[in-house]
């Protein structure tokens, strides 16, 4: 019943009283380590795209129960569409000779009734009944997952004070500590003048950027946890492990493209938040704002020596080190400002998203798949990019002119091959 409890929380968060198959399917995907989600993960589809599509449909219908009451299933009120899906689920369980209903059978039920909302969207993603049945392996014992499963009394849907499990979930990944040690070693070499400063500065800044992304995504995860989403702890997002935040497009492809264009810092990570567990709009906004705030704090920490004043001799004798530090700080300030732009796919949009009307959200979600690519074009080929760059330089100069000059010279070190 955990899937239906999740579906009910999603519906309640959008002021919907009756569960339809959209809610049930999203409940399967948002329930931690559900059998249905594990089976769908074996298909050549991106589950995040499926979830995004479902969230879009649910938000468009927010506050509206378009279908009449269809019945109940173990106390959960269903719309006619939801009742059809659950009726097919029960029939499927009987047909397969399975005593207990789980999320795999819910999906099979929707696929048996393709006229349901959930069945229709699964067809859009080329998920068929026979293929799913083969992958579901209903009559094999389910493999135990290493990820702890939430109990029915989970706090995920009841925002409040963090549980005692928080202290066990919050620990620093050895990978993060290793990268921190590498950053310190590179910093020492730059400061002492050991080795070629160009390649050293390049690796120093890249290593620092990976650490910064980890801090940024940790900020999102911590805010989500404190707002009621315990799934971020189970996913390892509270460990500062950069491997937990990797997204192929945002973490690798786009950052490399932007880097080669001139060192434009693009946010490069991703954490997946169970938004149904966060009931209040201001909390959803704070989850989006927490990442940029962490980025800003890291940038200001790097700029602290400049703010308190460095002697001209130090800036000259250890120029390569301070230029690399200033450039890394510049990237943080740039990422902070860039992230606050209210564009679909960026944190600035996430901050205002809970307060937007369904009509505006409809067009925003239409852009969500191509949002970052369109933003890239806007940034690269219009005066908008120059305006953002000028704003960043203005902010750095207001903090410290020495830092601004060091960051400017740091670009020559960073692009050492030119």
C-alpha positions in Angstrom: 0.0 0.0 0.0 3.1 2.3 0.1 2.6 3.1 -3.6 -1.0 4.2 -3.0 0.0 6.2 0.1 2.6 8.0 -2.0 0.0 8.5 -4.8 -2.5 9.9 -2.2 0.2 12.3 -0.9 0.8 13.5 -4.4 -2.9 14.1 -5.0 -3.4 15.8 -1.7 -0.4 18.1 -2.4 -2.3 19.3 -5.5 -5.7 19.5 -3.7 -7.1 16.5 -5.6 -9.3 14.1 -3.6 -9.5 11.2 -6.0 -6.6 9.1 -7.3 -6.4 8.4 -11.0 -3.8 6.2 -12.8 -1.5 9.2 -13.3 -1.2 9.5 -9.5 -0.8 5.7 -9.1 1.9 5.5 -11.8 3.8 8.4 -10.3 3.4 6.8 -6.9 5.2 3.7 -8.3 8.1 5.9 -9.5 8.3 8.0 -6.4 8.2 5.1 -3.9 11.7 4.3 -3.0 13.0 1.1 -4.7 9.6 -0.1 -5.7 9.4 -3.3 -7.8 7.6 -1.5 -10.5 10.2 1.2 -10.8 13.0 -1.5 -10.8 11.2 -3.2 -13.7 10.7 0.0 -15.7 14.4 0.8 -15.2 15.1 -2.3 -17.4 13.5 -0.5 -20.3 15.5 1.8 -22.6 13.7 4.9 -21.3 14.7 7.7 -18.9 12.6 7.4 -15.8 13.1 11.0 -15.0 11.5 12.0 -18.3 8.5 9.8 -17.5 8.3 11.3 -14.0 8.5 14.9 -15.5 5.7 14.1 -17.9 3.5 12.7 -15.1 4.2 15.7 -12.8 3.2 18.0 -15.7 -0.1 16.3 -16.2 -0.9 16.3 -12.5 0.0 20.0 -12.1 -2.1 21.0 -15.0 -5.1 19.3 -13.3 -4.2 20.8 -9.9 -7.2 21.5 -7.8 -9.5 19.8 -10.3 -11.1 16.4 -10.0 -12.3 16.0 -13.6 -13.6 12.5 -13.2 -16.4 11.3 -11.0 -15.9 9.1 -8.0 -15.2 5.5 -9.1 -14.9 3.6 -5.8 -12.4 2.7 -3.1 -9.5 0.4 -2.8 -8.5 -0.4 0.8 -9.7 3.0 1.9 -8.1 5.0 -1.0 -10.7 7.0 -2.9 -10.4 6.5 -6.7 -11.6 8.3 -9.7 -13.2 6.3 -12.5 -9.9 6.1 -14.2 -8.1 5.0 -11.0 -10.8 2.4 -10.3 -10.3 0.9 -13.8 -6.6 0.7 -13.3 -7.0 -1.0 -9.8 -9.7 -3.4 -11.1 -7.4 -4.5 -13.9 -4.6 -4.8 -11.3 -6.7 -7.3 -9.2 -7.6 -9.2 -12.3 -4.0 -9.4 -13.3 -3.0 -10.7 -9.9 -5.6 -13.5 -10.3 -4.5 -14.2 -13.8 -0.9 -14.6 -12.8 -1.7 -16.6 -9.7 0.0 -14.0 -7.4 -1.4 -13.7 -3.9 -0.1 -10.2 -3.1 -0.5 -7.0 -5.2 2.6 -5.0 -5.7 3.6 -2.1 -8.0 4.5 -4.4 -10.9 0.9 -5.6 -11.0 -0.3 -2.1 -10.9 1.6 -1.3 -14.0 0.5 -4.5 -15.7 -3.1 -3.5 -14.9 -2.6 -0.1 -16.6 -1.1 -1.8 -19.6 -4.1 -4.1 -19.8 -6.4 -1.1 -19.8 -4.6 1.2 -22.3 -7.5 3.7 -22.2 -6.4 4.7 -18.6 -4.3 7.8 -18.2 -1.4 5.7 -16.9 -1.7 3.1 -19.7 -1.7 5.9 -22.3 1.5 7.5 -21.0 3.3 4.1 -20.7 2.4 3.5 -24.4 3.9 6.9 -25.2 7.2 5.6 -23.7 6.9 2.4 -25.7 6.3 0.2 -22.6 4.2 -2.8 -23.7 2.4 -5.5 -21.7 4.4 -8.5 -22.9 7.7 -6.8 -22.6 6.9 -5.6 -19.1 5.6 -9.0 -18.0 8.8 -10.7 -19.2 11.0 -8.2 -17.3 8.8 -8.2 -14.2 9.6 -11.9 -13.3 6.6 -12.1 -11.1 7.2 -15.6 -10.0 10.8 -15.1 -9.0 11.6 -13.9 -5.4 12.4 -10.2 -5.5 16.1 -9.5 -5.0 16.8 -7.6 -1.8 17.9 -4.1 -2.4 20.9 -2.6 -0.5 18.8 0.5 -0.1 16.8 0.6 3.1 13.0 0.7 2.4 10.8 3.2 4.0 8.3 1.9 6.5 4.6 2.8 6.3 5.2 5.2 9.2 7.8 7.1 7.2 8.0 10.8 7.9 8.4 11.4 4.2 4.9 12.9 3.9 4.9 14.7 7.2 7.3 17.6 7.2 8.7 18.5 10.6 11.8 18.1 12.7 14.4 15.7 11.3 14.4 12.2 12.7 17.2 10.5 14.6 18.3 8.8 11.4 19.7 12.1 10.2 22.9 11.8 12.1 23.5 8.4 10.5 22.7 9.6 7.0 25.0 12.7 7.2 28.6 11.6 6.7 31.3 12.8 4.3 32.1 10.5 1.4 35.8 9.3 1.1 35.7 10.5 -2.5 34.9 14.0 -1.4 37.7 13.9 1.1 40.1 12.5 -1.5 39.2 15.4 -3.9 39.7 17.8 -1.0 43.2 16.4 -0.4 44.0 16.6 -4.1 42.9 20.3 -4.1 45.1 21.0 -1.1 48.0 19.3 -2.8 47.6 21.2 -6.0 47.2 24.4 -4.0 50.5 23.7 -2.2 52.3 23.1 -5.5 50.9 26.3 -7.0 51.8 28.3 -3.9 55.3 26.9 -3.7 55.9 27.3 -7.4 56.5 23.6 -8.0 55.8 22.4 -11.5 54.1 24.0 -14.5 51.5 26.4 -13.1 49.2 26.2 -16.2 48.2 22.5 -16.0 48.2 22.6 -12.2 45.8 25.6 -12.2 43.6 23.8 -14.7 43.3 20.7 -12.6 43.0 22.8 -9.4 40.0 24.7 -10.7 38.3 21.6 -12.2 38.8 19.7 -8.9 37.4 22.7 -7.0 34.5 22.9 -9.4 33.6 19.2 -8.7 33.7 19.9 -5.0 31.5 23.0 -5.5 28.9 21.0 -7.4 28.8 18.5 -4.5 28.2 21.4 -2.0 25.6 22.8 -4.3 23.6 19.6 -4.6 24.1 18.8 -0.9 22.4 22.2 -0.2 19.4 21.0 -2.2 19.3 17.7 -0.5 19.7 19.0 3.0 16.9 21.5 2.5 14.7 18.7 1.1 15.4 16.4 4.0 14.6 19.1 6.6 11.4 19.8 4.6 10.2 16.2 4.8 11.8 14.2 2.0 13.8 11.4 3.7 14.4 9.7 0.3 17.5 12.0 -0.2 19.1 10.3 2.7 18.5 6.8 1.3 19.8 8.0 -2.1 23.1 9.1 -0.5 22.7 12.8 -1.3 23.7 13.8 2.2 27.2 12.3 1.9 28.8 14.9 -0.5 29.7 12.1 -2.8 30.1 13.7 -6.3 29.2 10.3 -7.9 25.7 10.5 -6.4 25.1 13.8 -8.2 26.2 12.9 -11.6 23.9 13.5 -14.6 25.2 12.6 -18.0 24.0 15.7 -19.8 24.3 18.3 -17.0 27.4 16.9 -15.4 29.5 16.0 -18.4 28.4 17.1 -21.9 27.2 20.7 -21.3 29.9 21.7 -18.8 32.6 20.6 -21.3 30.9 22.5 -24.1 30.6 25.6 -22.0 34.1 25.2 -20.7 35.6 25.1 -24.3 33.5 28.2 -25.2 35.3 30.3 -22.7 35.1 28.9 -19.2 31.4 29.6 -18.6 30.4 27.7 -15.4 27.3 25.7 -15.9 25.7 23.9 -12.9 26.7 20.2 -13.4 24.8 18.0 -11.0 21.4 16.7 -10.2 19.5 15.4 -7.1 16.0 14.0 -7.5 13.6 15.3 -4.9 10.3 13.6 -3.9 8.3 16.8 -4.2 5.2 15.0 -2.9 6.9 14.7 0.5 7.2 18.5 0.7 3.8 20.0 1.5 4.5 23.8 1.7 5.3 26.0 -1.3 7.8 28.1 0.6 9.7 24.8 1.5 9.8 23.8 -2.2 11.2 27.3 -3.0 13.8 26.9 -0.3 14.9 23.5 -1.6 15.6 25.2 -5.0 17.3 28.2 -3.4 19.6 26.2 -1.1 21.9 25.0 -3.9 22.7 28.5 -5.1 23.1 29.6 -1.5 25.7 26.9 -0.9 27.5 28.0 -4.1 27.6 31.6 -3.0 28.9 30.7 0.4 31.7 28.6 -1.1 32.6 31.5 -3.4 32.7 34.0 -0.6 34.9 31.6 1.5 37.4 31.5 -1.4 37.3 35.3 -1.6 37.8 35.8 2.2 41.6 36.3 2.0 41.1 39.0 -0.7 38.4 40.7 1.4 40.7 40.9 4.4 43.6 42.2 2.3 46.6 40.5 0.7 49.9 42.2 0.4 51.0 43.1 -3.1 54.2 41.1 -2.4 52.1 38.0 -1.7 50.0 38.5 -4.8 53.1 38.7 -6.9 55.3 36.0 -5.3 52.4 33.4 -5.2 50.6 34.8 -8.2 49.6 31.4 -9.7 48.0 30.2 -6.5 46.0 33.3 -5.9 44.9 33.6 -9.5 43.6 30.0 -9.5 41.8 30.6 -6.2 40.3 33.8 -7.6 39.2 32.1 -10.8 37.5 29.3 -8.9 35.7 31.9 -6.8 34.7 33.8 -10.0 33.1 30.6 -11.3 31.1 30.2 -8.0 29.8 33.8 -8.2 29.0 33.2 -11.9 27.2 30.0 -11.1 25.2 31.7 -8.3 23.9 34.4 -10.6 23.3 32.0 -13.5 21.3 29.7 -11.3 19.0 32.5 -10.0 17.8 33.2 -13.5 14.1 32.0 -13.7 14.6 29.7 -16.6 13.1 26.2 -16.8 15.8 23.8 -15.7 17.6 26.3 -13.5 17.1 26.8 -9.7 15.7 30.3 -10.2 12.7 28.8 -11.9 12.4 26.2 -9.2 12.2 29.0 -6.6 9.2 30.6 -8.3 7.6 27.4 -9.7 5.3 26.7 -6.7 3.6 30.1 -7.1 3.1 30.0 -10.9 -0.3 29.3 -12.4 -1.1 26.0 -14.2 -1.2 27.8 -17.5 2.3 29.2 -17.2 3.6 25.9 -15.9 2.1 24.2 -18.9 4.3 26.2 -21.3 7.3 25.9 -18.9 7.1 22.1 -18.9 6.9 22.1 -22.6 10.3 23.8 -22.6 11.8 21.6 -19.9 13.3 19.1 -22.3 15.0 21.7 -24.4 15.3 24.4 -21.8 19.0 24.2 -21.1 19.9 24.0 -24.8 17.8 27.1 -25.6 19.4 28.9 -22.7 22.8 27.9 -24.1 21.9 29.5 -27.4 20.5 32.6 -25.7 23.6 33.0 -23.6 26.1 32.4 -26.4 24.5 34.4 -29.2 22.7 37.3 -27.7 23.8 40.3 -25.5 22.2 38.4 -22.5 25.5 36.5 -22.0 27.5 39.7 -21.9 25.1 41.2 -19.4 25.4 38.2 -17.1 29.2 38.3 -17.4 29.3 42.0 -16.7 27.2 41.5 -13.6 29.5 38.9 -12.3 32.6 41.0 -12.8 30.8 43.9 -11.1 30.0 41.8 -8.1 33.6 40.5 -7.8 35.0 44.0 -8.1 32.7 45.2 -5.4 34.0 42.5 -3.1 37.7 43.0 -4.0 39.5 44.6 -6.9 42.5 42.4 -6.2 40.3 39.3 -6.6 38.9 40.6 -9.8 42.3 41.2 -11.3 43.6 37.8 -10.1 40.6 36.1 -11.6 41.1 37.9 -14.9 44.7 36.7 -15.1 43.7 33.3 -13.9 42.0 32.7 -17.3 45.4 32.7 -19.0 46.6 30.0 -16.6 43.4 28.0 -17.0 43.6 27.9 -20.8 47.3 27.1 -20.7 47.2 25.4 -24.1 46.3 28.6 -25.9 
